[in-house]
Structure formats: C-alpha cells, structure tokens
C-alpha cells in the first residue's frame, strides 16, 4: 500500500482535501475536490498488498451555476 500512503501524504502536505471510498473488493478510491474540478483516483490491488494499477478520472465544471429547480433534473434523469 506504499503508493496509496505516499499519495495521501502528498495530498496532506499540499493541504488538498480528500476522502477515501471502497467501492470494489480490490480497490480504494480517493475522492478529491478542488475549485472547479473533482478527481477520482482508484488504486487497484488485484494481487494482494501491491498496487497493480492506478486510474485517474477528472470531472471539470464549465462554471455554470443552476438554481434549485435543476434538482428536479437530477431526480428525473437518475431515479430508478
């Protein structure tokens, strides 16, 4: 888990806020929110304690802000 710990230490030293999430049996996700962007960094551990891969996904805002009525779009488009 050295790569994950080193990465978390770098985030903390840089004062970048993060959260840890476990979504799959063999990975840990680091959620990072910075102004205008959200990052998901997945550390994959398919072979035990050694990190087998790292995936990075970035979500960027176009800067558009919506009002409360936009919440209905959330429920309309993503409810089961």
N, C-alpha and C positions, 0 to 999 in steps of 0.2 A: 504493500500500500504506500510505498515511498513516494510515487509520483503524485498521488492524491494529497498526501500530507504536505509535500513540498508546495503544491499548488495552493492549498488552503493557507499555508504560511505566507506565501507571496501576496494573496488577496488581503490578508490581515495586515501585513506590513504596508500595503498600499492604501489601507483603510477603505477597501471596496467591500460593501455588504454582500453577503451570500447566505443561502440556505441549502441544506442537504436534503435530498429526497431519494428514497429507494423505491423504484417502480418495477424492477425486474429482479429475478433471483441472483443474477450475476453482474449487476452494475449499480453504481452510485451516481446520482445526478447532482451537480452543483448548479443551483439557480442563482444568477447574478442579475441585478437590476442597476443600471446606470442611467443617467439622463438620456432619454430618447431611445434607449435600447434595452432589450432583455436577452440574456445569453443562457443557453442550456449546455453544460459541459458534462458529457457522460464518460465515466471511467468504467471500462468493461473488464471484468475479472472472470473470464471463462475458464481459465486454467489455474484456479486457486488464488494465492495471495499476490501473484504478479499481474500487473495491469497488462492486458493483452491488446487494448486499443483505446483511443480517446476520440470521441466525436464531439464536434463543436457546432452548435446551431445558433445563429443570431437572428433576432427579430427587431427590425428597426421601425420606428414611428415616422410617419410623414409629417407629424406636427399638428395634425387636425384634431381639434377637441370637439366632442359631441356633448349634447345635453342629455338630461335624464331620459328623454324619450328613446334614445338609442338603446337603452337596456331592453326594450321590447324586441329589438332585432336579435339580441343575444338569445332570448328565450324562444323566439320564433324559429331561428335558424339552427339551434343546437340542442333543443329539448328532444328527448326520446318519445 
